[in-house]
């Protein structure tokens, strides 16, 4: 057993080390006094629960190597089912529930699950949309409750699979924020490396309490020895979260660690600041999924008197790549977003932008310090392939002998201190006749305007001769768009790289990804803007000029 790399082995190890310590707390209502009522399982009980799930699934016919589509509620069902499947050597397939029906069904069909482990609604949908679920041979029904326990068939403890480090452990899907969602093939050794890097980078200790606002992050907690407090949040609609419920959970359970997107933490910080509330139990807040805005960094010390805001940089295909903390943030309005130093076990390069696959690292041209190019990384958490998408794998991976480099799909640069800066998604760059504009350095200019909630740089027209434009989401309704357009144009004129932005659009709610509610769908906005008049100011116009539509 000592040679096995099965990531599930951490659960019985923690059950032996801290058997009676709470492993997971699932909300199930309120007490008479208004406190959150939790179903609590210790590490020993969670390990027993995972064994029960494994025995139940094995009795249903789940075998080692089976792909199992997991469509269960966050909370106990997700955590117990995932560890049960790891123990059996089966491969959980986890797809974002909020990506939209068409994309979801396409992901199901491509991943070819043999088993569907799902709540009643999922089972019904699998019959309605039979073609997408054609590969399913075994159906395991699960209660729709987030506190559901597995049936307990017999007393035999399942034998944990002896998984090798390079054995397929899970298929996790990307959010599809700049393209179709793709299944990322995770090996057991990659999960092991993630646990190690997260523990070492953030100094996480067994016995801490975590509130993960992205359900998949709850799967790391048992391996890290942390108590998982399941948040009261709908993973298919995270932006609709009630920040009061999150704050209550943090205060009541003395949460020390939490992960969530910048959008979620903005809501939570605003709630706290409006009520003069602080969260002293939090040692660290991890925020990722999009660049953390300057206002969030600035407000963090007011809400976290004894903790620190961190932003890990990475992707579903490799995480974490780099990390930055609040006291390391440098404000440069036009330099991009500082995402920190690459972790010690990672190697990051900046290469010249290249559209299309690269057969080897020898085909790339490494750029000098300070020059914007494509971010590529190699390290122990770099995944090797997308599931059933050889073309996408070839486009995103660069072979280098025994190593694989992942192309992040992001533009950025390394500064003289070895720190990594993010400048935006390569697919969203704007290629004008005068040169290339990247989203992050341009959008930073306009984000500080008090009447702008969100903004997005877009390109109109033919690549290579695109006209740059800005789409802004006003901070409140009823704004005088013409006046705001003049003010934004004035901001653009103060910066050489943004001076060519003369067209402005206003959108009531910029489209964003479901997973983090933070990644703006700029390509969709460009298609929308092509049908709108917008406000146009001549390149020589002064701030007082009235913008024509």
SEGUPA-900108 format. One line per 8 residues: number of its first residue (from 0); their letters; for each residue y, z, x of C-alpha. Coordinates in steps of 0.1 Angstrom, whole numbers, plus 5000, padded with zeros to 4 digits. Last residue first. Layout:
BEGIN
NUM> a> Y Z X; ...
REM end
This chain:
BEGIN
548> xxxxxxxx> 5574 4679 4762; 5607 4680 4779; 5617 4710 4800; 5653 4722 4795; 5670 4726 4828; 5682 4760 4839; 5655 4765 4865; 5666 4733 4884
540> xxxxxxxx> 5648 4699 4881; 5641 4679 4912; 5604 4677 4906; 5610 4668 4870; 5599 4694 4845; 5571 4688 4821; 5561 4710 4792; 5527 4704 4776
532> xxxxxxxx> 5519 4674 4754; 5482 4682 4748; 5451 4659 4749; 5447 4659 4787; 5452 4697 4786; 5419 4702 4768; 5400 4683 4795; 5417 4702 4822
524> xxxxxxxx> 5409 4734 4804; 5372 4726 4804; 5374 4720 4842; 5393 4753 4846; 5366 4775 4829; 5381 4808 4840; 5358 4833 4856; 5367 4868 4843
516> xxxxxxxx> 5347 4876 4812; 5320 4888 4836; 5288 4875 4820; 5304 4855 4791; 5324 4831 4813; 5360 4824 4805; 5380 4801 4782; 5418 4809 4784
508> xxxxxxxx> 5431 4826 4753; 5463 4815 4736; 5469 4784 4758; 5502 4774 4773; 5507 4743 4793; 5530 4736 4823; 5537 4704 4842; 5559 4703 4874
500> xxxxxxxx> 5535 4717 4900; 5546 4698 4932; 5564 4728 4946; 5531 4748 4947; 5523 4742 4985; 5559 4747 4995; 5565 4779 4977; 5598 4789 4960
492> xxxxxxxx> 5598 4759 4937; 5566 4771 4920; 5584 4803 4909; 5613 4783 4894; 5587 4762 4875; 5572 4794 4861; 5606 4805 4849; 5613 4771 4833
484> xxxxxxxx> 5580 4771 4815; 5586 4806 4803; 5619 4795 4787; 5602 4765 4770; 5573 4787 4758; 5594 4813 4741; 5567 4839 4736; 5555 4846 4701
476> xxxxxxxx> 5522 4862 4711; 5518 4884 4741; 5507 4882 4777; 5510 4844 4776; 5479 4825 4788; 5491 4800 4813; 5478 4765 4822; 5493 4751 4853
468> xxxxxxxx> 5494 4715 4864; 5487 4694 4894; 5487 4656 4890; 5456 4640 4904; 5457 4611 4928; 5427 4618 4949; 5406 4624 4918; 5419 4604 4889
460> xxxxxxxx> 5440 4622 4862; 5451 4657 4856; 5442 4686 4879; 5441 4722 4869; 5456 4755 4882; 5448 4784 4858; 5467 4814 4845; 5461 4847 4830
452> xxxxxxxx> 5482 4874 4812; 5515 4858 4820; 5546 4875 4806; 5552 4899 4835; 5550 4871 4861; 5528 4884 4889; 5500 4860 4881; 5523 4830 4889
444> xxxxxxxx> 5522 4828 4927; 5486 4841 4929; 5476 4810 4909; 5485 4787 4938; 5466 4805 4966; 5436 4810 4943; 5433 4775 4928; 5431 4753 4959
436> xxxxxxxx> 5455 4723 4963; 5444 4693 4983; 5468 4667 4997; 5499 4646 4989; 5481 4621 4967; 5467 4650 4948; 5432 4665 4950; 5430 4696 4928
428> xxxxxxxx> 5402 4721 4937; 5380 4732 4908; 5347 4720 4922; 5355 4738 4954; 5358 4771 4936; 5388 4791 4948; 5406 4803 4979; 5385 4833 4991
420> xxxxxxxx> 5394 4849 5024; 5369 4863 5048; 5378 4888 5076; 5370 4880 5112; 5402 4896 5125; 5417 4862 5134; 5412 4850 5098; 5381 4834 5083
412> xxxxxxxx> 5387 4807 5056; 5380 4799 5020; 5367 4773 4995; 5337 4783 4973; 5306 4765 4964; 5287 4793 4982; 5267 4768 5003; 5237 4789 5013
404> xxxxxxxx> 5223 4786 5048; 5186 4788 5053; 5170 4800 5085; 5137 4791 5102; 5153 4760 5117; 5187 4755 5101; 5182 4741 5066; 5214 4738 5045
396> xxxxxxxx> 5210 4748 5008; 5233 4740 4978; 5229 4703 4974; 5192 4702 4983; 5185 4730 4959; 5204 4713 4931; 5183 4681 4936; 5151 4701 4938
388> xxxxxxxx> 5158 4718 4904; 5125 4733 4892; 5137 4768 4900; 5166 4770 4924; 5157 4775 4961; 5159 4796 4992; 5177 4828 4983; 5200 4843 5009
380> xxxxxxxx> 5195 4881 5008; 5183 4884 5045; 5212 4864 5059; 5229 4830 5060; 5263 4821 5046; 5284 4790 5039; 5321 4790 5028; 5336 4755 5025
372> xxxxxxxx> 5370 4748 5042; 5404 4763 5047; 5416 4766 5083; 5426 4801 5095; 5401 4803 5124; 5386 4769 5134; 5364 4747 5112; 5327 4742 5117
364> xxxxxxxx> 5316 4706 5113; 5283 4701 5095; 5255 4676 5101; 5239 4699 5127; 5234 4725 5100; 5208 4703 5085; 5201 4678 5057; 5235 4683 5041
356> xxxxxxxx> 5237 4674 5004; 5267 4659 4987; 5305 4664 4988; 5316 4677 5022; 5344 4701 5029; 5346 4710 5066; 5327 4741 5074; 5336 4778 5074
348> xxxxxxxx> 5308 4800 5087; 5294 4834 5076; 5266 4854 5092; 5251 4882 5073; 5232 4913 5086; 5265 4932 5094; 5281 4925 5061; 5309 4899 5061
340> xxxxxxxx> 5343 4914 5063; 5365 4916 5033; 5372 4895 5002; 5409 4887 5009; 5422 4865 4980; 5442 4834 4989; 5471 4832 5013; 5500 4825 4990
332> xxxxxxxx> 5511 4859 4977; 5498 4877 5008; 5489 4913 4998; 5464 4929 5022; 5436 4950 5007; 5418 4973 5032; 5427 5006 5014; 5412 4992 4981
324> xxxxxxxx> 5378 4984 4996; 5364 4950 5007; 5329 4936 5007; 5311 4906 5022; 5280 4886 5014; 5263 4909 4988; 5246 4892 4972; 5232 4857 4977
316> xxxxxxxx> 5221 4832 4950; 5235 4852 4921; 5268 4851 4940; 5287 4871 4966; 5318 4892 4973; 5316 4929 4968; 5349 4944 4955; 5355 4981 4961
308> xxxxxxxx> 5377 5006 4943; 5377 5041 4958; 5371 5076 4946; 5386 5110 4945; 5418 5103 4926; 5403 5073 4908; 5427 5065 4880; 5460 5065 4899
300> xxxxxxxx> 5443 5053 4931; 5430 5022 4912; 5463 5011 4898; 5474 4990 4928; 5440 4973 4933; 5440 4964 4896; 5475 4951 4898; 5467 4929 4928
292> xxxxxxxx> 5440 4910 4908; 5403 4913 4918; 5390 4878 4923; 5361 4870 4900; 5326 4882 4892; 5331 4915 4911; 5342 4951 4907; 5324 4980 4923
284> xxxxxxxx> 5339 5014 4915; 5332 5042 4940; 5332 5080 4941; 5337 5084 4904; 5337 5121 4894; 5375 5123 4894; 5381 5098 4865; 5418 5103 4856
276> xxxxxxxx> 5434 5103 4822; 5472 5100 4816; 5466 5085 4782; 5481 5051 4787; 5468 5051 4823; 5433 5058 4812; 5431 5030 4786; 5448 5005 4809
268> xxxxxxxx> 5423 5014 4836; 5394 5008 4813; 5407 4975 4800; 5415 4964 4836; 5380 4976 4846; 5364 4953 4821; 5384 4922 4832; 5379 4930 4869
260> xxxxxxxx> 5341 4928 4862; 5319 4959 4862; 5299 4982 4884; 5299 5020 4883; 5292 5049 4907; 5297 5086 4905; 5292 5093 4868; 5298 5129 4858
252> xxxxxxxx> 5278 5125 4826; 5305 5135 4801; 5334 5120 4821; 5318 5087 4828; 5303 5084 4793; 5336 5093 4777; 5354 5067 4798; 5330 5040 4787
244> xxxxxxxx> 5333 5049 4751; 5371 5049 4752; 5370 5015 4769; 5356 5000 4737; 5338 4968 4749; 5347 4935 4732; 5350 4918 4766; 5313 4924 4772
236> xxxxxxxx> 5302 4902 4743; 5266 4891 4750; 5260 4923 4771; 5271 4944 4741; 5284 4977 4756; 5276 5013 4751; 5267 5019 4788; 5232 5029 4800
228> xxxxxxxx> 5235 5058 4823; 5211 5051 4852; 5204 5080 4875; 5203 5069 4911; 5173 5070 4934; 5183 5037 4951; 5151 5020 4940; 5155 5034 4905
220> xxxxxxxx> 5191 5021 4904; 5186 4985 4915; 5173 4974 4881; 5204 4987 4864; 5223 4959 4881; 5207 4934 4857; 5225 4951 4827; 5260 4943 4840
212> xxxxxxxx> 5282 4973 4830; 5262 4996 4853; 5269 5033 4849; 5254 5051 4879; 5248 5087 4887; 5240 5099 4922; 5208 5118 4930; 5197 5096 4958
204> xxxxxxxx> 5227 5087 4980; 5249 5056 4981; 5268 5050 5013; 5285 5019 5000; 5274 4994 5027; 5242 5012 5036; 5228 5015 5000; 5239 4981 4990
196> xxxxxxxx> 5225 4965 5021; 5191 4982 5018; 5187 4975 4981; 5197 4939 4986; 5172 4935 5015; 5144 4948 4993; 5153 4924 4965; 5152 4896 4991
188> xxxxxxxx> 5118 4907 5004; 5104 4906 4968; 5114 4870 4965; 5141 4857 4941; 5141 4822 4928; 5175 4814 4912; 5173 4797 4878; 5203 4774 4872
180> xxxxxxxx> 5231 4775 4846; 5248 4741 4841; 5281 4738 4859; 5313 4757 4869; 5307 4790 4850; 5270 4784 4847; 5263 4822 4847; 5234 4819 4872
172> xxxxxxxx> 5199 4826 4860; 5175 4851 4875; 5139 4842 4883; 5118 4871 4896; 5095 4883 4923; 5082 4852 4940; 5062 4862 4971; 5080 4860 5005
164> xxxxxxxx> 5079 4897 5012; 5042 4899 5002; 5031 4916 4970; 5002 4940 4969; 5001 4943 4931; 5003 4979 4917; 4970 4991 4902; 4975 5001 4866
156> xxxxxxxx> 4969 5037 4856; 4941 5040 4831; 4949 5065 4803; 4944 5043 4772; 4966 5019 4754; 5001 5036 4753; 5025 5015 4732; 5057 5009 4751
148> xxxxxxxx> 5089 5029 4743; 5119 5016 4726; 5153 5033 4733; 5173 5001 4732; 5158 4994 4698; 5146 4959 4689; 5110 4969 4692; 5089 4947 4715
140> xxxxxxxx> 5064 4920 4707; 5042 4904 4734; 5035 4868 4729; 5011 4849 4751; 5007 4811 4755; 5044 4801 4759; 5048 4766 4775; 5062 4750 4743
132> xxxxxxxx> 5091 4775 4741; 5118 4748 4744; 5099 4725 4720; 5093 4753 4695; 5129 4761 4686; 5123 4778 4652; 5091 4794 4665; 5107 4808 4696
124> xxxxxxxx> 5137 4819 4675; 5113 4842 4655; 5099 4858 4686; 5134 4864 4699; 5144 4880 4667; 5114 4903 4667; 5122 4916 4702; 5107 4898 4732
116> xxxxxxxx> 5082 4895 4760; 5074 4858 4759; 5046 4848 4783; 5036 4815 4800; 5073 4809 4808; 5082 4772 4817; 5115 4779 4835; 5128 4744 4825
108> xxxxxxxx> 5122 4749 4788; 5138 4784 4788; 5169 4772 4807; 5174 4743 4783; 5171 4767 4754; 5198 4789 4768; 5221 4759 4775; 5219 4747 4739
100> xxxxxxxx> 5222 4782 4724; 5252 4794 4743; 5256 4814 4775; 5256 4848 4758; 5220 4860 4763; 5221 4855 4801; 5186 4845 4812; 5160 4868 4828
92> xxxxxxxx> 5126 4854 4839; 5103 4882 4849; 5076 4872 4874; 5042 4889 4872; 5028 4909 4902; 5016 4936 4878; 5039 4962 4893; 5068 4938 4892
84> xxxxxxxx> 5061 4932 4855; 5060 4969 4848; 5093 4974 4867; 5110 4947 4846; 5096 4960 4813; 5106 4996 4820; 5142 4986 4829; 5147 4961 4802
76> xxxxxxxx> 5131 4982 4774; 5148 5015 4785; 5183 5002 4783; 5193 4966 4776; 5175 4951 4747; 5146 4927 4752; 5142 4889 4758; 5122 4888 4790
68> xxxxxxxx> 5106 4854 4796; 5074 4862 4816; 5063 4838 4843; 5027 4847 4852; 5020 4852 4889; 4997 4882 4883; 4984 4881 4847; 4997 4890 4813
60> xxxxxxxx> 4968 4890 4788; 4979 4914 4761; 4959 4942 4777; 4979 4936 4809; 5011 4938 4790; 5001 4972 4775; 4989 4985 4808; 5021 4974 4825
52> xxxxxxxx> 5042 4989 4797; 5024 5022 4801; 5028 5021 4838; 5065 5016 4834; 5066 5046 4811; 5048 5067 4836; 5073 5057 4863; 5101 5065 4838
44> xxxxxxxx> 5085 5099 4831; 5083 5108 4868; 5118 5096 4874; 5130 5117 4845; 5137 5102 4811; 5167 5110 4789; 5174 5099 4754; 5211 5104 4752
36> xxxxxxxx> 5234 5119 4725; 5270 5112 4733; 5292 5142 4726; 5311 5143 4693; 5304 5179 4684; 5278 5170 4658; 5260 5149 4683; 5267 5112 4687
28> xxxxxxxx> 5243 5082 4688; 5213 5069 4707; 5227 5064 4742; 5200 5057 4769; 5198 5080 4799; 5177 5069 4828; 5162 5085 4859; 5170 5121 4853
20> xxxxxxxx> 5156 5143 4882; 5122 5159 4874; 5101 5139 4898; 5126 5138 4927; 5105 5126 4958; 5073 5118 4940; 5090 5099 4912; 5112 5083 4938
12> xxxxxxxx> 5082 5069 4956; 5067 5059 4922; 5098 5038 4915; 5103 5024 4950; 5069 5006 4948; 5085 4982 4922; 5101 4961 4950; 5066 4949 4960
4> xxxxx> 5068 4945 4998; 5033 4958 5003; 5023 4969 5038; 5023 5007 5029; 5000 5000 5000
REM end
